[in-house]
Amino acid sequence: MGDASVSDSKVDFAAPAVLQKWPSLGNQRLQDRVPYQVSEGTLDACISAFMQKPAPSRHLYEIRTAAQPPLVTDILSPEHIIELSRLRDFL
């Protein structure tokens, strides 16, 4: 038994996730490199860690997790992470 609105949300914020950062030069992603792990935990914890990063550097980060269609893809862009952060109190 649980809150129906939570079980109907289709977003499991307790799902395992990894926050990754792209190597950068001059605050620009180095596309010839691969991102490295910054933190690992739940999707909720990775969203919180991302939101604590300075806004001007957030474009260098992404979250990787298991896809949860339609709201969560396997690689979450900064824009997607910000939107999930706004929605998580309602989901």
C-alpha positions as CSV (number, residue, x, y, z in Angstrom):
1,M,0.0,0.0,0.0
2,G,1.4,3.3,-0.8
3,D,0.5,6.7,-2.1
4,A,-1.1,6.2,-5.5
5,S,0.2,9.5,-6.9
6,V,3.8,8.3,-6.1
7,S,3.3,4.8,-7.6
8,D,1.7,6.3,-10.7
9,S,4.5,8.8,-11.4
10,K,6.6,6.2,-13.2
11,V,9.8,7.9,-11.9
12,D,11.8,5.9,-9.3
13,F,14.0,8.5,-7.7
14,A,15.6,5.7,-5.7
15,A,17.0,4.1,-8.8
16,P,20.8,3.8,-9.1
17,A,22.4,6.6,-11.0
18,V,25.8,8.2,-11.7
19,L,26.6,11.9,-12.0
20,Q,29.3,12.4,-14.6
21,K,31.3,15.4,-15.7
22,W,32.8,16.0,-19.1
23,P,36.5,17.1,-19.2
24,S,36.5,20.7,-20.3
25,L,38.8,23.5,-21.5
26,G,37.6,27.1,-21.1
27,N,34.2,25.9,-19.7
28,Q,33.6,24.0,-23.0
29,R,33.2,20.2,-23.3
30,L,36.1,18.4,-24.8
31,Q,34.1,16.1,-27.2
32,D,37.2,13.9,-27.9
33,R,37.2,12.8,-24.3
34,V,34.8,10.7,-22.2
35,P,32.9,11.9,-19.1
36,Y,34.2,10.7,-15.7
37,Q,32.2,9.8,-12.6
38,V,31.7,12.5,-10.0
39,S,29.3,10.7,-7.7
40,E,27.2,7.6,-7.5
41,G,24.0,6.9,-5.6
42,T,20.3,7.3,-6.2
43,L,18.8,9.4,-9.0
44,D,17.5,11.7,-6.3
45,A,21.0,12.1,-4.8
46,C,22.6,12.7,-8.2
47,I,20.0,15.4,-9.1
48,S,20.7,17.1,-5.7
49,A,24.5,16.9,-6.3
50,F,24.0,18.3,-9.8
51,M,21.8,21.2,-8.5
52,Q,24.6,22.1,-6.1
53,K,27.0,22.7,-8.9
54,P,27.5,26.4,-10.1
55,A,24.9,27.2,-12.8
56,P,27.6,28.3,-15.3
57,S,29.2,24.9,-15.3
58,R,26.2,22.6,-15.2
59,H,26.3,22.1,-19.0
60,L,29.4,20.0,-18.3
61,Y,27.4,17.4,-16.3
62,E,25.0,14.5,-17.1
63,I,23.4,11.8,-15.2
64,R,23.3,8.2,-16.3
65,T,20.6,5.8,-15.0
66,A,18.3,3.1,-16.2
67,A,15.7,4.6,-18.6
68,Q,12.2,5.1,-17.1
69,P,10.0,6.1,-20.1
70,P,8.6,8.5,-20.8
71,L,10.1,11.0,-18.2
72,V,13.6,9.6,-17.7
73,T,16.1,8.7,-20.4
74,D,19.3,6.7,-19.8
75,I,21.5,9.8,-20.2
76,L,20.0,12.9,-18.7
77,S,21.1,16.3,-20.1
78,P,21.5,19.3,-17.8
79,E,18.2,20.8,-19.0
80,H,16.4,17.4,-18.3
81,I,18.0,17.2,-14.8
82,I,16.8,20.7,-14.0
83,E,13.2,19.9,-15.1
84,L,13.2,16.6,-13.1
85,S,14.5,18.6,-10.1
86,R,11.5,21.0,-10.4
87,L,9.0,18.1,-10.9
88,R,10.3,15.7,-8.2
89,D,8.2,17.3,-5.4
90,F,5.1,16.7,-7.5
91,L,5.9,13.2,-8.8
